[in-house]
């Protein structure tokens, strides 16, 4: 194992150097033994090292924990995978009548409700779980029920609340008592008053690696709110590879269509499906069970090779897209003794070759009406109220979020915020009065003055 460990270290050190990532952690489990190590520092500008016990935000890798907890409740007779959600959450509704009548716990966990992401309902907003649940019936689907895979964090919020109702404990309490303590995991949750990650999140701002404000999940904890260390994930991997593993979660449930980028980068891939909290695909003819996590300033990936009894987890504290995937791909090549490809070069060349060109918007010096004419209240039954007012610049207020607006062209503005960089399109009626704004792909009609 010594030679393999040296290769692990070289890959991780190269990754940190090429990306300027402050810190990372790695957990590897093989039949010969485990390897757990931290690299770099917890926060830029400090000397506090990342260790095997440093917690990172693991974002959507959380979904595998949520699904495993539900399987534990299924095995104890508290609920079933194919229970209608309404059996446990009587007030839960969807706008599509067919989905509303038939949606099950399983449907929530494999992303086939017909709902698209609608992440703006929970991301950095002040909405509670109860408020979000009350708004979901007003969200528009973009696919037929069970007709397409559409990733959705809100459905994990619902699944977490259904689990809590079934077991008579909060989501966080049940996972801690039923899953974490028996496995010896020192895992925490993000949320108001709860313990944050030890490693600090970072982002590249104006070419400099900068510490940013951590995201408090709270409402969508079941979809991405776990903080875990490499040491925790080493134990979790061993559990996932054992005979006691949550078997139903590893079984394919919904086809994930292979998009153009996937087909270019992985031309030998035959299939990709989604289980319950896990993606399942093939690599060099071998099955892989995997899930990534991405949120402000953190990236993570956990990968299992079930036939080989191998698993590994990668944690970094920089919002650098593609980095953990390159590390994962490199390790997969090494473990399966295939061609050792340079994934940094492959992905860089692909981005350069297929770089999309955003058409430039025509430039107009002024909006079509005076700035004060955009001020007012705009409402959507799903998202709630957006208020626009003028303080030298236009300013947007929405669900606890307050950002200034920058004029782009004509009646289009953009939010001046690194976390909330949405575009707003204002529309006029026949008399030239502002009648609505489009935000999050939703039309918010203006309330009468």
C-alpha positions as CSV (number, residue, x, y, z in Angstrom):
1,X,0.0,0.0,0.0
2,X,3.0,2.3,0.5
3,X,3.4,3.0,-3.3
4,X,-0.3,3.7,-3.7
5,X,-0.2,6.1,-0.7
6,X,2.6,8.1,-2.4
7,X,0.5,8.3,-5.6
8,X,-2.5,9.6,-3.5
9,X,-0.3,12.3,-2.0
10,X,1.1,13.3,-5.4
11,X,-2.4,13.6,-6.8
12,X,-3.7,15.7,-3.9
13,X,-0.6,18.0,-3.8
14,X,-0.9,18.6,-7.5
15,X,-4.6,19.4,-7.2
16,X,-4.0,21.9,-4.4
17,X,-1.1,23.6,-6.2
18,X,-2.9,23.9,-9.5
19,X,-6.1,25.3,-8.0
20,X,-4.5,27.3,-5.2
21,X,-6.9,25.5,-2.9
22,X,-6.1,26.2,0.8
23,X,-6.9,22.8,2.2
24,X,-8.2,19.3,1.5
25,X,-8.7,15.9,3.1
26,X,-8.8,12.4,1.8
27,X,-10.1,9.1,3.1
28,X,-9.3,5.9,1.2
29,X,-10.6,2.4,2.1
30,X,-9.2,-0.8,0.4
31,X,-9.1,-4.5,1.4
32,X,-5.5,-3.9,2.5
33,X,-6.3,-1.1,4.8
34,X,-7.4,2.6,5.1
35,X,-5.6,5.8,4.5
36,X,-6.8,9.2,6.0
37,X,-5.0,12.4,5.7
38,X,-5.4,16.2,5.7
39,X,-3.5,18.6,3.4
40,X,-2.9,22.3,3.5
41,X,-4.7,24.7,5.9
42,X,-8.3,25.2,7.1
43,X,-8.3,28.9,6.1
44,X,-6.2,31.0,3.8
45,X,-3.8,33.3,5.7
46,X,-3.6,31.0,8.7
47,X,-1.3,28.1,9.7
48,X,-3.9,25.9,11.2
49,X,-3.5,22.6,9.3
50,X,-6.3,20.4,7.9
51,X,-6.2,17.1,9.8
52,X,-8.1,13.9,9.5
53,X,-10.6,15.2,12.0
54,X,-11.2,18.6,10.4
55,X,-14.8,18.9,9.3
56,X,-15.8,20.2,5.9
57,X,-19.2,20.9,4.5
58,X,-20.0,17.9,2.4
59,X,-23.1,19.4,0.7
60,X,-25.0,16.8,-1.4
61,X,-23.0,13.9,-0.2
62,X,-25.4,14.3,2.6
63,X,-28.1,12.7,0.5
64,X,-26.6,9.3,0.9
65,X,-26.9,9.7,4.7
66,X,-30.5,10.8,4.4
67,X,-31.4,7.8,2.3
68,X,-29.5,5.4,4.7
69,X,-31.4,6.8,7.6
70,X,-34.7,6.2,5.8
71,X,-33.7,2.7,5.0
72,X,-33.0,2.1,8.7
73,X,-36.5,3.4,9.5
74,X,-38.0,1.1,6.7
75,X,-36.2,-1.9,8.2
76,X,-37.7,-1.1,11.6
77,X,-41.2,-0.8,10.2
78,X,-41.6,3.0,10.7
79,X,-42.3,3.7,7.0
80,X,-41.9,2.1,3.5
81,X,-40.1,3.4,0.4
82,X,-43.4,3.4,-1.5
83,X,-45.5,5.1,1.1
84,X,-47.4,8.1,-0.3
85,X,-45.7,11.1,1.2
86,X,-49.0,12.3,2.4
87,X,-49.3,9.4,4.8
88,X,-46.6,11.0,6.9
89,X,-47.0,14.7,5.9
90,X,-50.8,15.1,5.4
91,X,-50.5,18.8,4.3
92,X,-47.9,18.0,1.6
93,X,-49.1,18.9,-1.9
94,X,-47.7,19.2,-5.5
95,X,-49.3,21.3,-8.2
96,X,-49.5,18.5,-10.8
97,X,-52.6,16.5,-9.9
98,X,-51.1,13.1,-10.9
99,X,-47.9,13.7,-8.9
100,X,-49.9,15.1,-6.0
101,X,-52.0,11.9,-5.7
102,X,-49.2,9.4,-6.1
103,X,-45.8,10.8,-5.0
104,X,-43.9,8.5,-2.7
105,X,-40.8,8.6,-0.5
106,X,-38.9,6.8,-3.2
107,X,-40.0,9.4,-5.8
108,X,-38.6,12.2,-3.6
109,X,-35.2,10.4,-3.2
110,X,-34.6,9.6,-6.9
111,X,-35.6,13.0,-8.3
112,X,-38.6,12.0,-10.4
113,X,-41.4,14.3,-9.1
114,X,-41.4,16.5,-12.2
115,X,-40.1,19.5,-10.3
116,X,-36.9,21.3,-11.4
117,X,-34.5,22.6,-8.8
118,X,-36.3,25.8,-7.6
119,X,-33.2,26.3,-5.4
120,X,-33.9,30.0,-5.0
121,X,-36.6,29.1,-2.6
122,X,-34.2,27.8,0.0
123,X,-30.7,29.2,-0.9
124,X,-29.7,31.8,1.7
125,X,-33.4,32.7,2.3
126,X,-35.0,33.2,5.7
127,X,-37.8,30.7,4.9
128,X,-38.2,27.9,7.4
129,X,-38.9,24.3,6.6
130,X,-42.6,24.8,7.3
131,X,-42.7,27.8,5.1
132,X,-41.0,26.1,2.2
133,X,-43.3,23.0,2.5
134,X,-46.3,25.4,2.3
135,X,-44.9,27.0,-0.9
136,X,-44.0,23.8,-2.8
137,X,-47.7,23.2,-4.0
138,X,-47.3,26.5,-6.0
139,X,-44.1,25.5,-7.8
140,X,-44.4,24.7,-11.5
141,X,-43.2,21.3,-12.7
142,X,-41.2,21.1,-16.0
143,X,-41.6,17.4,-16.6
144,X,-44.2,14.8,-16.2
145,X,-44.4,12.9,-13.0
146,X,-41.8,10.0,-13.1
147,X,-41.2,11.0,-16.7
148,X,-37.7,12.5,-16.3
149,X,-34.8,12.8,-13.8
150,X,-34.6,16.3,-12.5
151,X,-32.3,16.9,-9.5
152,X,-34.2,18.6,-6.7
153,X,-32.9,19.6,-3.2
154,X,-36.4,20.5,-2.0
155,X,-37.6,16.9,-2.3
156,X,-34.9,15.9,0.2
157,X,-36.2,18.5,2.6
158,X,-39.6,16.9,2.2
159,X,-38.1,13.4,2.7
160,X,-36.3,14.5,5.8
161,X,-39.6,15.9,7.3
162,X,-41.5,12.7,6.3
163,X,-38.8,10.7,8.1
164,X,-39.1,12.9,11.2
165,X,-42.8,12.5,11.3
166,X,-42.6,8.7,10.9
167,X,-40.0,8.2,13.7
168,X,-41.3,10.9,16.0
169,X,-37.9,12.7,16.2
170,X,-36.4,15.6,14.3
171,X,-34.3,14.7,11.2
172,X,-31.1,15.7,13.0
173,X,-31.9,13.8,16.2
174,X,-32.8,10.6,14.4
175,X,-29.7,10.6,12.2
176,X,-27.5,11.2,15.2
177,X,-29.1,8.5,17.4
178,X,-29.8,5.9,14.7
179,X,-26.9,6.3,12.4
180,X,-24.0,8.4,13.6
181,X,-23.6,7.1,17.2
182,X,-23.7,3.4,16.3
183,X,-21.0,4.0,13.6
184,X,-18.9,6.2,15.8
185,X,-19.3,9.3,13.5
186,X,-18.6,12.7,15.0
187,X,-20.7,14.5,12.4
188,X,-22.5,17.9,12.8
189,X,-25.2,19.8,11.0
190,X,-25.3,23.3,9.6
191,X,-28.1,25.5,10.8
192,X,-28.9,28.3,13.2
193,X,-27.3,27.6,16.6
194,X,-25.6,24.4,15.3
195,X,-21.9,23.6,14.8
196,X,-20.3,24.8,11.6
197,X,-17.5,23.1,9.7
198,X,-13.9,23.5,11.1
199,X,-12.5,24.2,7.6
200,X,-13.5,27.5,6.2
201,X,-15.1,27.9,2.8
202,X,-13.2,29.9,0.1
203,X,-13.9,31.3,-3.3
204,X,-11.7,33.0,-6.0
205,X,-12.6,36.6,-6.1
206,X,-10.7,38.9,-8.5
207,X,-8.1,36.1,-8.9
208,X,-7.5,35.9,-5.1
209,X,-8.5,33.0,-2.9
210,X,-10.8,34.6,-0.3
211,X,-12.6,33.3,2.8
212,X,-16.4,33.7,2.3
213,X,-19.4,33.6,4.5
214,X,-20.5,30.0,5.2
215,X,-23.9,28.9,4.1
216,X,-26.3,27.9,6.9
217,X,-28.5,25.2,5.4
218,X,-31.1,24.9,8.1
219,X,-34.2,24.4,6.0
220,X,-32.6,21.9,3.5
221,X,-30.4,20.1,5.9
222,X,-31.5,16.7,4.6
223,X,-30.3,17.6,1.1
224,X,-26.8,19.0,2.0
225,X,-26.4,20.2,5.6
226,X,-23.9,17.7,7.0
227,X,-20.3,18.6,8.1
228,X,-18.0,15.6,8.2
229,X,-14.2,14.9,8.4
230,X,-12.1,12.5,6.4
231,X,-12.0,10.3,9.5
232,X,-15.8,10.2,9.6
233,X,-16.1,9.4,6.0
234,X,-13.6,6.5,6.3
235,X,-15.9,4.9,8.7
236,X,-18.9,5.7,6.5
237,X,-17.2,4.1,3.5
238,X,-16.4,0.9,5.4
239,X,-20.1,0.8,6.4
240,X,-21.2,1.3,2.8
241,X,-19.0,-1.5,1.6
242,X,-20.1,-3.9,4.3
243,X,-22.8,-6.5,4.4
244,X,-24.8,-4.2,6.6
245,X,-24.8,-1.5,4.0
246,X,-28.2,0.2,3.0
247,X,-28.7,-2.1,0.0
248,X,-31.8,-0.5,-1.5
249,X,-30.1,2.9,-1.8
250,X,-27.4,1.4,-4.1
251,X,-30.0,0.0,-6.6
252,X,-30.8,1.9,-9.8
253,X,-34.1,3.7,-9.7
254,X,-34.1,6.4,-12.4
255,X,-32.2,6.8,-15.6
256,X,-29.9,9.8,-15.8
257,X,-29.6,10.8,-19.5
258,X,-26.0,11.2,-20.6
259,X,-25.5,14.8,-21.7
260,X,-23.1,16.0,-24.3
261,X,-20.3,16.9,-21.9
262,X,-20.5,13.5,-20.2
263,X,-20.4,11.7,-23.5
264,X,-17.4,13.7,-24.6
265,X,-15.4,13.2,-21.4
266,X,-16.5,9.6,-20.8
267,X,-17.1,8.1,-24.3
268,X,-17.0,4.5,-23.0
269,X,-19.7,5.1,-20.4
270,X,-22.7,2.7,-21.1
271,X,-25.2,3.9,-18.5
272,X,-25.8,6.3,-15.6
273,X,-28.7,6.0,-13.2
274,X,-29.7,7.4,-9.9
275,X,-30.4,5.2,-6.9
276,X,-31.5,6.7,-3.6
277,X,-29.0,9.4,-2.7
278,X,-26.4,8.0,-5.1
279,X,-25.4,8.1,-8.8
280,X,-24.5,4.7,-10.4
281,X,-22.4,4.4,-13.5
282,X,-19.7,2.3,-15.1
283,X,-16.0,2.9,-15.3
284,X,-13.8,0.5,-17.4
285,X,-16.6,-2.0,-17.2
286,X,-16.9,-1.8,-13.5
287,X,-19.9,-0.5,-11.4
288,X,-19.3,2.8,-9.5
289,X,-21.6,4.2,-6.8
290,X,-20.8,7.9,-6.3
291,X,-22.1,11.3,-5.3
292,X,-20.6,14.8,-5.3
293,X,-21.3,17.8,-3.2
294,X,-21.1,21.5,-4.2
295,X,-21.9,24.5,-2.1
296,X,-20.4,27.9,-1.4
297,X,-16.7,27.4,-0.8
298,X,-16.8,23.6,-0.5
299,X,-16.6,20.7,-2.9
300,X,-16.7,17.0,-2.0
301,X,-17.0,13.6,-3.6
302,X,-17.5,10.1,-2.2
303,X,-17.0,7.1,-4.5
304,X,-17.4,3.4,-4.0
305,X,-16.2,0.5,-6.1
306,X,-18.4,-2.3,-4.6
307,X,-16.8,-5.2,-6.5
308,X,-13.3,-4.3,-5.4
309,X,-14.4,-3.3,-1.9
310,X,-12.7,0.1,-2.4
311,X,-14.0,3.5,-1.6
312,X,-12.6,7.0,-1.2
313,X,-13.8,10.5,-0.2
314,X,-12.3,13.8,-1.3
315,X,-12.9,17.1,0.6
316,X,-11.7,20.6,-0.4
317,X,-12.4,24.1,0.9
318,X,-12.5,26.0,-2.3
319,X,-15.4,26.5,-4.7
320,X,-13.4,25.3,-7.7
321,X,-15.6,23.4,-10.2
322,X,-14.2,20.2,-11.6
323,X,-11.3,19.8,-9.2
324,X,-12.8,16.9,-7.0
325,X,-14.0,15.2,-10.2
326,X,-10.5,15.3,-11.7
327,X,-9.1,13.7,-8.5
328,X,-11.9,11.1,-8.5
329,X,-11.2,10.2,-12.1
330,X,-7.5,9.9,-11.5
331,X,-8.1,7.6,-8.5
332,X,-10.6,5.5,-10.5
333,X,-8.0,5.0,-13.3
334,X,-5.4,4.0,-10.7
335,X,-7.6,1.6,-8.8
336,X,-8.9,-0.2,-11.9
337,X,-5.5,-0.4,-13.5
338,X,-6.7,1.3,-16.7
339,X,-4.9,4.0,-18.7
340,X,-3.6,6.7,-16.4
341,X,-5.0,9.8,-18.1
342,X,-4.3,13.4,-17.3
343,X,-7.7,14.5,-16.3
344,X,-6.6,18.1,-15.7
345,X,-5.5,18.4,-19.3
346,X,-8.6,16.5,-20.6
347,X,-11.1,18.7,-18.9
348,X,-9.2,21.9,-19.6
349,X,-9.0,21.1,-23.3
350,X,-12.6,20.2,-23.4
351,X,-13.6,23.5,-21.8
352,X,-11.5,25.5,-24.3
353,X,-12.9,23.6,-27.3
354,X,-16.5,23.8,-26.3
355,X,-16.5,27.1,-24.5
356,X,-20.0,28.6,-25.0
357,X,-20.2,32.1,-26.2
358,X,-22.8,34.2,-24.5
359,X,-24.4,36.5,-27.0
360,X,-23.8,40.1,-26.1
361,X,-26.9,42.0,-25.1
362,X,-27.5,45.2,-27.1
363,X,-26.4,48.2,-25.1
364,X,-28.9,51.0,-24.2
365,X,-27.8,53.9,-22.1
366,X,-31.0,54.0,-20.0
367,X,-33.9,51.9,-19.0
368,X,-37.2,52.7,-20.8
369,X,-38.7,54.3,-17.6
370,X,-37.3,56.2,-14.7
371,X,-35.8,54.1,-11.9
372,X,-38.5,55.0,-9.4
373,X,-41.1,53.5,-11.8
374,X,-39.6,50.0,-11.1
375,X,-40.2,50.4,-7.4
376,X,-43.0,48.3,-5.9
377,X,-44.1,44.9,-4.7
378,X,-44.1,41.8,-6.9
379,X,-45.6,38.5,-5.8
380,X,-45.5,34.8,-6.8
381,X,-47.5,32.2,-4.8
382,X,-44.5,29.9,-4.7
383,X,-41.6,32.2,-4.1
384,X,-43.4,35.0,-2.2
385,X,-42.8,38.7,-2.3
386,X,-40.0,40.7,-4.0
387,X,-39.8,44.4,-3.2
388,X,-37.9,46.9,-5.3
389,X,-37.1,50.3,-3.9
390,X,-34.6,53.1,-4.7
391,X,-31.6,54.0,-2.6
392,X,-29.4,55.8,-5.2
393,X,-29.5,52.4,-6.9
394,X,-32.4,50.0,-7.2
395,X,-32.4,47.5,-4.4
396,X,-34.1,44.1,-4.1
397,X,-35.5,42.6,-0.9
398,X,-36.6,39.0,-0.9
399,X,-37.0,36.5,1.9
400,X,-34.3,38.1,4.1
401,X,-32.0,38.8,1.2
402,X,-31.1,42.4,0.4
403,X,-29.0,43.3,-2.7
404,X,-28.4,46.3,-4.9
405,X,-29.2,46.1,-8.7
406,X,-26.9,47.0,-11.5
407,X,-28.4,48.1,-14.9
408,X,-27.4,45.8,-17.8
409,X,-29.5,46.9,-20.8
410,X,-32.9,48.3,-21.4
411,X,-35.1,46.9,-18.6
412,X,-32.7,44.2,-17.5
413,X,-30.8,44.4,-14.2
414,X,-28.5,42.1,-12.3
415,X,-28.0,41.6,-8.6
416,X,-24.6,42.9,-7.4
417,X,-23.9,40.0,-5.0
418,X,-21.5,37.1,-5.2
419,X,-24.1,34.7,-3.7
420,X,-27.2,36.1,-5.4
421,X,-26.2,37.1,-8.9
422,X,-29.6,36.7,-10.6
423,X,-30.9,38.7,-13.5
424,X,-34.2,40.6,-13.3
425,X,-36.2,41.3,-16.5
426,X,-39.0,43.9,-16.1
427,X,-42.0,43.9,-18.5
428,X,-44.3,46.7,-19.4
429,X,-48.0,46.9,-20.2
430,X,-49.4,48.7,-23.3
431,X,-49.3,52.0,-21.5
432,X,-45.6,51.7,-20.7
433,X,-46.1,50.9,-17.0
434,X,-44.1,48.2,-15.3
435,X,-46.5,45.2,-14.9
436,X,-44.2,42.3,-13.8
437,X,-40.6,41.1,-13.3
438,X,-39.1,37.8,-14.2
439,X,-36.7,36.3,-11.7
440,X,-35.7,32.6,-11.1
441,X,-37.5,31.9,-14.4
442,X,-40.7,32.9,-12.6
443,X,-43.0,35.8,-13.5
444,X,-43.8,38.0,-10.5
445,X,-46.8,40.2,-11.3
446,X,-46.7,43.6,-9.7
447,X,-49.2,44.3,-7.0
448,X,-51.5,47.3,-7.6
449,X,-50.3,50.5,-5.9
